[in-house]
Amino acid sequence: MQIHENYSLKDYNTFGLDAKARFFVAINSVAELQRILADNSYPNKFILGGGSNMLITQDINALVIHINIKGIFIENENDSRVELKVMAGENWHEMVLWTLERDFGGLENMSLIPGNTGTAPVQNIGAYGVELKDVFVGCEAIRRADQELVYFSKEDCRFGYRDSFFKNEGKDKYVITSVILRLTKKNHAINTSYGAINEELERNHCKSPTIKDVSNAVITIRNSKLPNPKELGNSGSFFKNPVISKEVFEEFIAKYPEAPFYKVSEEAYKIPAGWLIEQSGFKGKRFGDAGVHVKQALVLVNYGSATGNDILNLAHMIIEEVRIKFGITIEPEVNLIK
């Protein structure tokens, strides 16, 4: 392990923000992680995965520990299912492609989500009608207090919409080292419930889609809407889609009957945050080098030299305008490092 001082994190966050770490180290094994967490020479420690779901608003005065633990292993399998142990440093999308090459089904709708696998349970990542919890068995994590390796079942993780134990009671207390996923080997459950997927499949004259067809459709859709972080700094969807009560929904839809929505339950409805932001006039708007993407209002972007605070100030402006116009409060999906 080599520890660097005053290390730029520009290449380690998808916004491309040039914040610095007081100290920085890349970790390549669970044993290395346990050793560095036990090292009292660095009392302040900050865990960094793929840097895809964070907004850094200042330099980090700590030892930044970059989780780079690699490996994909088949733990159990039978004729119909397979359980994979995926180490935390594996790139999520590359791992999804690995499963598709072997005709393992379940992750195809979550193709091209940025970031690493270890951070997936924190957010309960999801896309196009599928969430991580749908294929999740459990995960292993190091408890920071005593460096013990602990197993968390699906129930232990307390998954919610872009939420989990690791964002609440477990925040900053554990470092996920691996994730166990259960995928199908045959009779795949093809999920094309989102209209955009069906439209893309129809465009390609695909009437009996395979999991690869669904993945390709999702990749095409995401590429058409979301900028490549290597070309334009962003963290994907910056805001969560708000879930509102039936009473609030009925008042909202009476005023805005054209608004898209998804029924979550008899008492709750989800409104696309991107629609709320676009209707508030922010789509394509630019404030210096911080802006809202021209094709997808849910995405905030760094056009080059924006700071984390520039982007955060824009986010606050959007939240306030949406609240005033619609009476609905939207919240950031990204982790704010302040």
C-alpha positions in Angstrom: 0.0 0.0 0.0 1.3 3.4 -1.0 -0.1 6.4 0.8 0.0 9.7 -1.1 -0.3 13.3 0.2 -2.4 16.1 -1.1 -3.7 13.8 -3.8 -6.2 15.1 -6.5 -9.5 13.3 -6.6 -10.4 14.6 -10.1 -10.1 11.2 -11.6 -12.0 9.5 -8.7 -15.3 11.3 -8.9 -17.6 11.4 -12.0 -18.3 15.1 -11.7 -14.6 15.6 -12.4 -14.2 18.0 -9.4 -10.6 18.8 -8.6 -10.8 18.4 -4.8 -7.8 17.1 -3.0 -7.4 14.4 -0.4 -5.0 15.2 2.5 -3.9 11.5 2.2 -4.9 8.8 -0.3 -4.5 5.1 -0.6 -5.8 2.4 -2.9 -6.9 -0.9 -1.3 -6.7 -4.1 -3.2 -7.7 -6.8 -0.7 -9.9 -7.3 2.4 -6.8 -7.8 4.5 -5.3 -4.5 3.4 -8.6 -2.8 4.2 -8.6 -4.2 7.7 -5.0 -3.1 8.3 -5.5 0.5 7.1 -8.7 0.8 9.1 -6.8 -0.3 12.2 -4.0 2.2 11.6 -4.4 5.0 14.2 -1.9 7.2 12.5 -4.8 8.5 10.4 -7.7 9.2 12.8 -9.9 10.6 10.0 -10.7 8.1 7.2 -13.0 8.6 4.2 -14.2 5.6 2.1 -14.3 6.1 -1.7 -15.7 3.6 -4.2 -16.4 4.5 -7.8 -17.1 8.2 -7.0 -20.2 8.1 -9.1 -22.8 9.0 -6.5 -21.2 11.9 -4.7 -20.7 15.6 -4.8 -17.5 16.8 -3.2 -17.8 20.5 -2.1 -14.4 20.9 -0.5 -11.0 19.2 0.0 -11.2 16.1 2.2 -9.0 16.5 5.3 -8.7 12.8 5.9 -7.1 9.6 4.6 -9.2 8.7 1.5 -9.4 5.0 1.2 -10.2 3.9 -2.4 -11.8 0.5 -2.5 -10.3 -1.4 -5.5 -10.9 -5.0 -4.4 -11.6 -7.1 -7.6 -13.1 -10.5 -8.4 -16.3 -12.3 -9.4 -16.9 -15.8 -8.1 -19.6 -18.4 -8.5 -20.6 -19.3 -4.9 -23.6 -21.7 -5.6 -25.5 -22.8 -8.7 -28.0 -25.3 -9.9 -29.8 -25.9 -13.2 -31.9 -22.7 -12.9 -30.1 -20.3 -10.6 -26.6 -19.0 -9.8 -25.2 -17.1 -6.8 -22.3 -14.7 -7.5 -20.0 -13.1 -5.0 -18.8 -9.8 -6.5 -16.1 -7.9 -4.9 -16.7 -4.2 -4.1 -14.2 -2.7 -6.5 -15.7 -4.3 -9.6 -17.2 -1.7 -12.0 -21.0 -2.3 -11.9 -21.6 -2.1 -15.7 -18.7 -4.3 -16.5 -20.0 -6.8 -14.0 -23.4 -6.7 -15.7 -21.9 -7.4 -19.1 -19.9 -10.3 -17.5 -23.3 -11.8 -16.4 -24.9 -11.3 -19.8 -22.0 -13.0 -21.6 -22.9 -16.1 -19.5 -26.6 -15.7 -20.0 -27.2 -15.0 -16.3 -30.4 -12.9 -16.0 -31.6 -10.3 -13.5 -29.3 -7.3 -14.0 -30.0 -6.4 -17.6 -32.4 -3.5 -16.7 -29.6 -2.0 -14.6 -27.1 -1.8 -17.4 -24.8 1.2 -17.7 -25.5 2.5 -14.1 -22.2 4.2 -13.1 -20.1 3.3 -10.1 -18.8 0.2 -8.4 -20.6 -2.8 -7.0 -19.7 -2.2 -3.4 -21.7 1.0 -3.2 -24.8 -0.5 -4.9 -26.4 -1.7 -1.7 -26.0 1.7 0.0 -28.3 3.3 -2.6 -30.3 0.2 -3.4 -29.6 1.2 -7.0 -32.2 0.6 -9.6 -33.4 1.5 -13.1 -36.3 0.7 -15.5 -38.5 -1.2 -13.0 -35.7 -3.3 -11.3 -33.8 -2.6 -8.1 -30.8 -4.3 -6.5 -33.0 -5.8 -3.8 -34.7 -7.9 -6.5 -31.6 -10.0 -7.0 -29.8 -9.4 -3.7 -28.9 -12.2 -1.3 -26.5 -10.5 1.1 -23.2 -8.7 1.5 -20.1 -8.7 3.5 -18.7 -5.6 5.2 -15.9 -4.6 7.5 -17.1 -3.0 10.8 -14.9 0.1 11.1 -14.9 0.0 14.9 -13.1 -3.3 15.3 -12.3 -4.3 11.6 -14.4 -7.5 11.9 -15.9 -9.0 8.7 -19.7 -9.0 9.1 -22.4 -10.6 6.9 -25.6 -8.7 6.2 -28.7 -10.5 4.8 -31.2 -8.8 2.5 -33.4 -8.2 5.6 -30.5 -6.7 7.5 -30.0 -4.1 4.8 -33.5 -2.7 5.2 -33.8 -1.6 1.6 -36.1 1.2 0.6 -36.4 3.4 -2.4 -32.7 4.5 -3.0 -32.2 3.8 0.7 -30.8 1.2 3.0 -29.4 0.5 6.5 -26.0 1.8 5.2 -27.4 5.3 4.6 -29.1 5.5 8.0 -28.1 3.6 11.2 -25.1 2.0 9.5 -23.8 5.2 7.9 -19.9 5.5 8.2 -19.9 2.4 10.4 -19.2 -0.3 7.8 -17.3 -0.7 4.5 -18.9 -3.2 2.1 -16.3 -5.6 0.6 -18.5 -7.9 -1.5 -22.1 -8.4 -2.6 -23.9 -11.7 -3.3 -26.4 -11.8 -6.1 -28.9 -14.5 -7.1 -29.5 -14.6 -10.9 -31.4 -16.9 -13.3 -29.8 -19.3 -15.7 -33.0 -20.1 -17.7 -36.6 -19.0 -17.8 -35.5 -15.4 -17.3 -38.1 -12.9 -16.1 -38.0 -10.3 -18.9 -39.0 -7.0 -17.5 -40.1 -4.4 -20.1 -42.6 -2.6 -17.9 -41.1 0.8 -18.7 -42.5 2.1 -22.0 -39.2 3.4 -23.2 -37.8 -0.2 -23.3 -40.8 -1.4 -25.3 -40.4 1.4 -27.7 -36.8 0.7 -28.3 -37.5 -3.1 -28.7 -40.2 -2.3 -31.2 -37.9 0.0 -33.1 -35.5 -2.9 -33.5 -38.4 -5.3 -34.5 -37.7 -7.4 -31.4 -40.8 -9.3 -30.5 -39.3 -12.0 -28.2 -36.5 -10.1 -26.4 -33.7 -11.8 -24.6 -31.9 -10.4 -21.6 -29.2 -9.1 -23.9 -31.9 -7.4 -26.1 -33.2 -5.7 -22.9 -29.7 -4.6 -21.9 -29.0 -3.2 -25.3 -32.3 -1.3 -25.3 -31.4 0.2 -21.8 -27.9 1.1 -22.9 -29.3 2.9 -26.0 -31.9 4.8 -23.9 -29.4 5.8 -21.3 -26.8 6.9 -23.9 -29.5 9.0 -25.6 -30.4 10.8 -22.4 -27.4 10.7 -20.1 -24.0 12.2 -20.8 -20.9 10.1 -20.5 -19.1 11.3 -17.3 -15.7 11.0 -19.2 -16.9 13.6 -21.6 -19.1 15.8 -19.3 -18.9 15.6 -15.6 -22.1 14.3 -13.9 -23.3 11.7 -11.4 -26.3 10.4 -13.4 -29.6 11.2 -11.7 -28.9 13.9 -9.1 -32.4 13.8 -7.5 -34.7 11.1 -6.3 -38.2 10.8 -7.8 -40.4 12.1 -5.0 -43.0 9.7 -3.5 -46.1 11.6 -2.3 -49.3 10.7 -0.4 -52.6 10.0 -2.1 -54.0 13.2 -0.8 -51.2 15.3 -2.2 -51.3 13.4 -5.5 -54.9 14.0 -6.0 -54.4 17.8 -5.5 -51.4 17.7 -7.8 -52.9 15.8 -10.6 -56.0 18.0 -10.6 -53.8 20.9 -11.3 -51.4 19.1 -13.7 -53.4 16.3 -15.4 -50.7 15.9 -18.1 -48.1 15.0 -15.5 -46.6 11.5 -15.6 -46.8 9.4 -12.5 -46.3 5.8 -11.1 -48.6 4.3 -8.6 -46.5 2.8 -5.8 -49.3 1.6 -3.6 -53.0 2.5 -2.7 -51.7 5.4 -0.6 -48.5 6.6 -2.5 -47.5 7.8 -5.9 -44.2 8.6 -7.5 -43.7 11.7 -9.6 -40.7 11.9 -12.0 -38.4 14.5 -10.6 -37.1 15.2 -14.1 -40.6 16.3 -15.2 -40.9 18.6 -12.2 -37.5 20.2 -12.9 -38.2 20.6 -16.6 -41.6 22.2 -16.0 -39.8 24.6 -13.6 -37.7 25.8 -16.5 -34.3 24.4 -15.7 -33.8 21.9 -18.5 -30.7 22.9 -20.5 -30.1 26.0 -18.2 -26.4 26.9 -17.4 -25.1 28.9 -14.6 -21.4 29.4 -15.3 -19.9 25.9 -15.6 -22.7 24.3 -13.5 -25.8 23.3 -15.4 -28.8 21.1 -16.1 -28.3 18.7 -19.0 -30.0 19.6 -22.2 -31.5 16.2 -22.7 -32.4 15.1 -19.1 -33.4 17.6 -16.5 -32.6 15.1 -13.7 -28.9 15.3 -14.5 -26.7 18.2 -13.2 -23.4 18.6 -15.1 -20.0 20.2 -14.7 -19.1 21.9 -18.0 -15.5 22.2 -17.0 -14.4 24.2 -14.1 -17.5 24.2 -11.8 -16.9 23.6 -8.1 -18.9 21.3 -5.9 -20.5 24.3 -4.3 -21.5 25.7 -7.7 -23.4 22.5 -8.4 -24.8 22.4 -4.9 -26.1 25.9 -5.1 -27.8 25.0 -8.4 -29.4 22.0 -6.7 -30.7 24.2 -3.9 -32.2 26.7 -6.5 -34.0 23.8 -8.3 -35.3 22.3 -5.0 -36.8 25.7 -4.0 -38.3 26.4 -7.4 -40.0 23.0 -7.6 -41.3 23.4 -4.0 -42.8 26.8 -4.8 -44.4 25.7 -8.1 -45.7 22.3 -7.2 -45.7 22.1 -3.4 -43.5 19.0 -3.7 -40.0 18.7 -2.1 -37.4 16.8 -4.1 -34.2 15.5 -2.5 -30.7 14.8 -3.8 -30.0 11.1 -4.6 -26.2 11.8 -4.5 -24.2 11.9 -1.3 -23.2 15.4 -0.5 -19.6 15.7 0.9 -19.6 18.9 2.9 
